[in-house]
Amino acid sequence: MSEERLRRVRDRVRPFPDFPEPGVLFRDISPLLKDPVAFRTLIDLLEDHLRASFPKIDFIVGECLDSRGFLIGPPLAQRLGIGFVPVRKKGKLPGPTESVSYSLEYGKAELEIQSDAVEPGQKVVVVDDLLATGGTMSAACELLKRLKAEIVECLVVIELKPLKGSEKLNSIPFYSLLQYD
């Protein structure tokens, strides 16, 4: 991975101190999404990583909650020539669903996935923009395990290392493009 390409992405992540509450340093990817060259570079880097690491993936699974995994997952899936499966806030998906309750930094929430979203044994990569405490990503993985999918990796653009979110993923392989202390 070229340092120049990685720097192009990193330079488009904007810090916002004291958001959403005092003491929190928010990492905003909005400038990255606005810059077509930087966004294409982001998708290139993620595609390169997945192609090098996993010869066969059936689906990209993206969290369509308060995160922006749904903005990264579909173009990445399109590049890889595979489908995209959304994981959403409870009550947002039609038909039979599996749901799981989990803890957030500021309370509780529920996620769900359509019961027929993946077949047992299909290989999936869970994608999100950011890993903080790991609660949402861990919940998405729990849903996929219930459907008997094989989670080959959890992939994020940004990892906030001090919050140790990757520890909640247990033995699931994890990759972050950018890390912040």
C-alpha positions, 0 to 999 in steps of 0.5 A: 500500500503506498504511503501517498495513497494512504495519506490522501485518505488520512488528509481528508479525515477531519477531527472535531473536538467535543462532539457529540459530547465534551471530551470526545474527538470525533473523526469526520469522513465527510471531507473524504466523501466530498472528494472524488479522488480521495474517496476512489483512493479509499475504495481502491485501498480497501479493494486491494486489501480484500483481493490480496487477502481473500480470493473468494467473498460472497457478500459485503455486509454494511451497517446502515445504522448511525454509521456510514458503513453503507456509504463504503460497502456498496461501492466496494461490493460493486468493485469486487463484483459481489452483493451488498447486504445491509444490517439495519436498525430494528424495524427498518427491514421488511420480511422475516428478520433476525435481531440482536440487542447490544450496548452502545456508548450511550445506551442500548440499541437493536440491529437486524438482518433479513433472515434470508440475507445470506446462506449458511457457509457464505463468506462475508466481510463486515464493513464500517467507517469506524470502530470505536467500542465495537458494540455495533460491529460485534452485534452485526457479527452475532447476526451473521453467526446466527445465519451461519455465515462465515465472517472472513473479516471485519474491515473499517476505515478508522479504528480508535485504538484506545477504545479497544473495540477490536477486542469485542470481535473475539477471534474474527480477523480485523483490519483497519486502514487508519488508526488513531490513538 
